Amino acid sequence: MKIIAFGGSPSKKSINKKLATYASGLFENAQVEVLDLNDYEMPLFSVDKEATIGQHSLAKAFLDKIASADLLVVSLAENNGNYSAAFKNTVDWCSRINPKIFQEKTMLLMATSPGARGGASVLEIAKNNFPRFNADIKAVFSLPSFNENFDVEKGEISNVELRNELVKLIADNF
């Protein structure tokens, strides 16, 4: 099984990329490729920009990575209650090439944040929106209070209850 994992944030220290990397490592016998949203940085989407430059090659490359996956592990950053501008821009460029961005791929959808809600707002938006882009969301997980519940040095969820919740979620749904 090939897993494509990424965090929906351009931060070089993205806590969502850390969570996606950790979660993808919980799948047995999987080949994992972790994407960095910075490798897909494109100009701000507009129909005028698209008319000038056409379909962006990085959007095509991102869609090719999605196509290569059996499973997507996505952890979204929450910026002011919504997707990060970088992730939204990637979606905007990709949707002009293929409106079915997630290509019916099975998905573990997650979010984390330093706050106690763990990205609940962005998760709610994505749960409703991603199926329109052909995501097959099998499970959703929120990690609240990242700094208290994730050991960055070990690269794992340190809160035993939350770690067990994620492990069970994966075992029950994938």
N, C-alpha and C positions, 0 to 999 in steps of 0.2 A: 504494500500500500504506500502510495506517495502522498505526503502531506505538504501543502503549502501553508505556511503560517506567517502572519504579519500583525503588527500593531498599527492602528490607524492614526499614527502620529509621526511627524517629522523630527521629533526631539531625538537628539543623539543619545539621550539617557532615557528613552521612552519606557515608562513602566508597563505600558500595554504590550510593547514588543517583548519585554521580559516575561510577562505573564503568558503570552502566546508561545514563546519558546519553551517555557516550562511545561505548559499543558501539552504541547505537541510531543514532548518527550515521554509522556505517560502512555502513549499508544505503543503496544508491543509490535515488533517486527515491521516498523515503519521507516521509510526513508523520508527524512524531514529536510525541507528547504525553507529557511526563514528569510523573508524578503524585508528590505529596508525601504520604506516609503521615499526616502531621499534619493534612491536610485531611479525614481519615477517622477522627478520634479519637472513640471511642465508650466508654461505660462498660464496665467489665469484664463480659464475658458471663456470664450464668447463666440457667437456665430461669426462675428467679423474676423476674429483671430483665426477661426477654423477656415473661413473663406480664403484667407491669405496663405496659411501654411498647410492646409489640408489635415488629414488624420495624423495625429502625432505618433511618431514611431515608438515613443515610450508607452503610450496607451496600448498600442499593438503588443508590445513586449509584455506588459502587465497581463493582458488578456491571454497571451500565450502561456504564461506561468499558471494562470487559473486553469486553463485547458489541460495542462499537464498533470493536474492534481486528481487524486481520488477523494481527498478530504481537505477542506479548508478549516484552519483554526485562526479565527479573527478576533482580536481584542481591540475594541474601539476606545480611543481617547474621547473624553467629553470636554468640549470647549463651550462654555456658556450654554450648557444644556443640549448641545448638538454635536455633530461630527466636527472634527478638526477641518479647517479650511483646506489643508493639503489633501486629506482623504476625499473630501467632497469634490475637489478639483479633479482628482484622479477618476472618480466615478463619472463626473461630467464628461471628460474626454473619452473615457472608455464606452460610455453609453451611446455615443455618436457612432461608434464602430459596431458595437454589438449591444443592443438594449438588454440582452440577457447576460449581463456581465458575469454572473456567478455560474452560468452554464449548467444548471441543475446539479451542481456539486453539493455533496453532503457537507454541512457546516456545523462546527462548534462555535457559537457566537458568545463572546465575552466582553467584559469591560472591567476596568479598575480605575480608581482615582485615590488621591490622598484622603478624600472625605468619606464619611460614614455611609453615603448612598452608593458608592462604588460604581458610578457611571450609570445609575438607574435610568436617567432621562434619555441618554443616547441609546441605551439598550432597547428601551420602549420604541423609540423611533425606528431603529434598525429592524426590530422584530416585525414591525408593520411594513417597512419599506423594502427590505431585502428580498422577500418572496416575489415582489414585482420585477426584480432583476434576476429571477430564477435561482435564488438560493434555496436549498433544501435544509432548513435549520432543524437539526435534530435535538439540540440542547442549548440552553442559555445559562451562563454562569456570571455572577458578579462577585468581584473581590473588593469588599469595602476596606477603607483605611489601609491602603497599600503599605505605607511605611511601618505600620504596626503588625501587619499580617504576612509580609513577604520578606524573607532573608535574602537580600541582594547578593551577599558574598557567596552563599550556598546556591543561589538561583532557584529557590523553591518557596512554596507557601509554608510559612512557619506555624501558622495557626492550625493545629491538628484537626479541629472540627471542619474548618473550611477546606483543608487539603483532602480530608476523607470525603467531603461532599463532592468535590471535583472528581476524585477517583471513582466514586460510585456513579456519578453522572456519566462518565465516559464508559464505564463497564456496562451500564444499563442501556445505553443508547447507540453504541458504536461497535 
